[in-house]
Amino acid sequence: MKYRTFLKVAGLVAAVSFAPFAAQAETPKDQLIVGVTLVNMLSLDPSAMSGRQSTEINSNVYDSLIEADPVEKGVFNPSLATSWELNEARDAVTFHLRDDVKFHSGNPLTAHDFVWSMKRAFELGIGGSNVRVLGYNAENFDDMIYAPDDYTVVVRFPQPTDPALMMGTIAGKGLAMVIDSKEAMSHQVDGDYGQGWLTTHSAGSGPYKLARWDANNMVILDRFDDYWRGEPAMKRVIYRHMPESQTQRLALEQHDIDISMGMSVADIKALQGDEDLVTAKVPSGNVYYLAMSMQEEEFQDPKVREAVRHLIDYEGINDTILPFYGDLYQRPIPAGLPGALPNPMYQFDPDYAKNC
């Protein structure tokens, strides 16, 4: 499983230099500067996001009904929904929403906005592949996901499934992020449900609102003072486009940025001795794996596949190539999540492989 690595400067006061300003200036204590590559960020539409950077930014702009616990895997915490219950047949979940949440536009957030946000993805044919796998489609959507009133959402399951799978989807980022339907539809063009506008604008209820996005340059988020959870600590968050790891390293050393994401292993190791920096690993959903095609005659033999499993230096890869970015785990579903299997812990053993 892959991990993102942050290098955070102790303290939020730093010299910052970026394109719109000609000279360096001290970073205000309530402003956070993040160095990251933005090259894969092509859209900020929650249902059409590309790249982890879009997901991270939108996580600060939009809210979901529930949230995955950051520590306990498989545990979900209240967010826009204060409570929920699974029916006796285990084929439907009912969510009860807060009635005091407003979007950045000032429009009230209701259950109908959640349903609209989900449905538009099906109408546009974008995002939500994991939901489609569970049996949802444009034809059955209205019967499966609906709002009986302004602050209640009912999610039915089209086919028997583990409810935790759907809960994970609703707690995830993207399709289930709640969009301000009135604001988005006010920018609709040719029946696109506001997709063109949402590519470079935001219509959320989160702690920050999009103030500016210059492609491959920077993203600026401004604090939403009326956020329902209370005023966020940072007044502004700036993501600076820094595709080169060495550039991020230099900016950290000079305190031009507060956080760096995705630096090379060599640069991270070089900064380990700096007492002003802290390295943190944050779980993500990426998995590195070796695939064997069952269409190839050789790989149809289970003994061949078993031999290959013992010809990979797992620990060497983890220690040399993926320190800071990976934990050795040999199953597709991470430990602690629904459906996870015991780790078989295959070892690099050429002699064993020869005798398979």
MOCOR-V652105 format. One record per residue. N is the residue number from 1. SS is DSSP state (2 for helix, 1 for strand, 0 for the rest). PSI is psi in whole degrees, 0 to 359 (* if undefined). NEAR is the number of other C-alpha atoms within 12 Angstrom. Layout:
((N;SS;PSI;NEAR) (N;SS;PSI;NEAR))
//
This chain:
((1;0;135;27) (2;1;149;26) (3;1;144;27) (4;1;145;32) (5;1;131;30) (6;1;143;33) (7;1;112;43) (8;1;128;36) (9;1;133;32) (10;0;116;21) (11;0;151;22) (12;0;17;29) (13;0;121;24) (14;0;162;30) (15;1;132;26) (16;1;139;32) (17;0;118;23) (18;0;167;26) (19;0;312;14) (20;0;347;13) (21;0;137;10) (22;0;334;9) (23;0;159;11) (24;0;149;17) (25;1;153;17) (26;1;131;21) (27;0;128;26) (28;0;152;22) (29;0;338;19) (30;0;25;22) (31;1;132;30) (32;1;131;38) (33;1;126;44) (34;1;129;41) (35;1;125;44) (36;1;157;44) (37;0;132;29) (38;0;14;33) (39;0;331;22) (40;0;4;19) (41;0;103;32) (42;0;341;24) (43;0;148;31) (44;0;10;45) (45;0;121;45) (46;2;329;49) (47;2;356;39) (48;2;29;34) (49;0;150;31) (50;0;129;25) (51;0;151;24) (52;2;333;29) (53;2;319;32) (54;2;318;36) (55;2;315;30) (56;2;316;30) (57;2;314;43) (58;2;335;46) (59;2;337;34) (60;0;350;34) (61;0;327;40) (62;0;157;48) (63;0;159;45) (64;0;168;46) (65;0;317;48) (66;1;167;33) (67;1;141;31) (68;1;136;26) (69;0;133;19) (70;0;346;14) (71;0;307;14) (72;0;110;14) (73;0;140;22) (74;0;4;28) (75;0;136;20) (76;1;139;29) (77;1;154;25) (78;1;149;24) (79;0;253;29) (80;0;329;40) (81;1;128;34) (82;1;335;24) (83;1;166;22) (84;1;158;26) (85;1;146;22) (86;1;134;22) (87;0;170;16) (88;0;326;10) (89;0;352;15) (90;0;37;20) (91;0;16;24) (92;1;144;29) (93;1;135;31) (94;1;126;32) (95;1;139;37) (96;1;118;28) (97;1;157;33) (98;0;153;27) (99;0;15;18) (100;0;18;21) (101;0;135;36) (102;1;146;30) (103;0;170;35) (104;0;332;34) (105;0;343;25) (106;0;349;20) (107;0;142;20) (108;1;143;29) (109;0;126;41) (110;0;173;37) (111;2;330;37) (112;2;330;29) (113;2;321;42) (114;2;311;43) (115;2;316;39) (116;2;318;34) (117;2;319;46) (118;2;315;46) (119;2;325;37) (120;2;327;38) (121;2;322;36) (122;2;320;28) (123;2;325;23) (124;2;347;24) (125;0;36;20) (126;0;149;28) (127;0;180;29) (128;0;29;34) (129;2;325;19) (130;2;328;22) (131;2;323;35) (132;2;325;26) (133;2;328;17) (134;0;356;25) (135;0;1;21) (136;0;144;27) (137;0;175;29) (138;0;332;22) (139;0;322;15) (140;0;359;21) (141;2;311;28) (142;2;332;25) (143;2;339;20) (144;2;323;29) (145;1;117;37) (146;1;166;30) (147;1;105;28) (148;1;338;20) (149;1;184;18) (150;0;338;23) (151;0;28;30) (152;1;133;31) (153;1;131;36) (154;1;126;34) (155;1;111;39) (156;1;156;32) (157;0;124;33) (158;0;335;26) (159;0;159;20) (160;0;132;16) (161;0;167;21) (162;0;118;23) (163;2;332;29) (164;2;332;27) (165;2;317;26) (166;2;324;37) (167;2;320;38) (168;2;323;29) (169;2;317;32) (170;2;330;40) (171;2;349;32) (172;0;180;36) (173;0;134;42) (174;0;251;41) (175;0;322;43) (176;0;1;43) (177;0;136;48) (178;0;120;51) (179;0;144;50) (180;0;100;42) (181;2;322;35) (182;2;316;27) (183;2;315;29) (184;2;316;35) (185;2;339;24) (186;0;346;20) (187;0;16;23) (188;0;140;18) (189;0;122;14) (190;0;43;13) (191;0;28;15) (192;0;9;23) (193;0;31;33) (194;0;14;34) (195;2;317;36) (196;2;316;24) (197;2;318;23) (198;2;346;33) (199;0;324;28) (200;0;8;29) (201;0;173;33) (202;0;155;43) (203;0;62;44) (204;0;190;44) (205;0;10;44) (206;0;182;41) (207;0;343;34) (208;1;154;40) (209;1;146;38) (210;1;122;38) (211;1;329;25) (212;1;140;23) (213;1;113;29) (214;1;113;23) (215;0;133;22) (216;0;35;21) (217;0;296;23) (218;1;160;32) (219;1;134;38) (220;1;126;32) (221;1;132;34) (222;1;146;33) (223;1;138;29) (224;0;102;32) (225;0;334;23) (226;0;24;22) (227;0;137;29) (228;0;340;25) (229;0;359;21) (230;0;163;15) (231;0;124;18) (232;0;153;25) (233;0;320;20) (234;0;133;24) (235;0;328;24) (236;1;142;31) (237;1;128;38) (238;1;126;39) (239;1;117;41) (240;1;134;40) (241;1;112;34) (242;0;85;32) (243;0;340;24) (244;0;128;22) (245;2;319;25) (246;2;327;24) (247;2;318;25) (248;2;318;36) (249;2;314;39) (250;2;319;23) (251;2;323;33) (252;2;315;40) (253;2;327;31) (254;0;2;22) (255;0;33;33) (256;0;337;35) (257;0;160;45) (258;0;327;41) (259;1;139;40) (260;1;141;44) (261;1;135;43) (262;0;28;38) (263;0;160;36) (264;0;155;28) (265;2;318;28) (266;2;318;18) (267;2;324;29) (268;2;314;34) (269;2;322;20) (270;2;336;20) (271;0;0;28) (272;0;335;20) (273;0;353;13) (274;0;114;20) (275;0;345;14) (276;0;353;21) (277;1;144;28) (278;1;132;23) (279;1;130;32) (280;1;138;21) (281;1;129;21) (282;1;123;22) (283;1;142;25) (284;0;178;23) (285;0;13;21) (286;0;144;20) (287;0;132;22) (288;0;133;25) (289;0;161;19) (290;0;126;15) (291;0;141;14) (292;0;124;18) (293;0;123;13) (294;0;355;13) (295;0;342;10) (296;0;129;12) (297;2;320;12) (298;2;320;16) (299;2;355;18) (300;2;341;14) (301;0;117;17) (302;2;333;15) (303;2;324;17) (304;2;317;23) (305;2;323;24) (306;2;321;26) (307;2;317;24) (308;2;321;29) (309;2;333;29) (310;0;13;25) (311;0;12;23) (312;0;129;23) (313;0;80;20) (314;2;311;27) (315;2;324;23) (316;2;317;17) (317;2;315;19) (318;2;320;23) (319;2;331;16) (320;2;315;16) (321;2;324;20) (322;0;26;27) (323;0;144;27) (324;0;339;33) (325;0;1;33) (326;1;153;32) (327;0;137;30) (328;0;114;31) (329;0;126;27) (330;0;37;27) (331;0;150;23) (332;0;332;24) (333;0;122;22) (334;0;149;27) (335;0;139;23) (336;0;345;18) (337;0;156;25) (338;0;132;21) (339;0;355;18) (340;0;141;17) (341;0;160;16) (342;0;144;17) (343;0;119;17) (344;0;340;16) (345;0;58;18) (346;0;144;24) (347;0;151;24) (348;0;110;21) (349;0;84;21) (350;2;322;18) (351;2;316;13) (352;2;318;18) (353;2;321;20) (354;2;331;17) (355;0;2;13) (356;0;*;18))
//
